[in-house]
Amino acid sequence: MASQNDRLKLNAEILGLIERRRQETGDAGLGGNVERAILEAEWRDLERDIFDNPGALEVHLIPIRRRQAIG
């Protein structure tokens, strides 16, 4: 299993490749679903980390239930 640092580096590289291809093709929507999936996964992991160990943020945290995507 890759470390969190390895995963972040890989995702940054993927997002960079997507951006370069967008510039090359002029297609601003190219890779949008992949980009969205990566960003949502990273946000979920970050939220989980914060809720697992909130530190000084604890008094400000309110869990928000998200609707699951269909499909």
CORTA-V11147 format. One line per field, one symbol per residue. ss: DSSP state (2 for helix, 1 for strand, 0 for the rest). A space follows every 50 residues. Layout:
ss=???
This chain:
ss=00022222222222222222222220000002222222222222222222 220022222200000000000
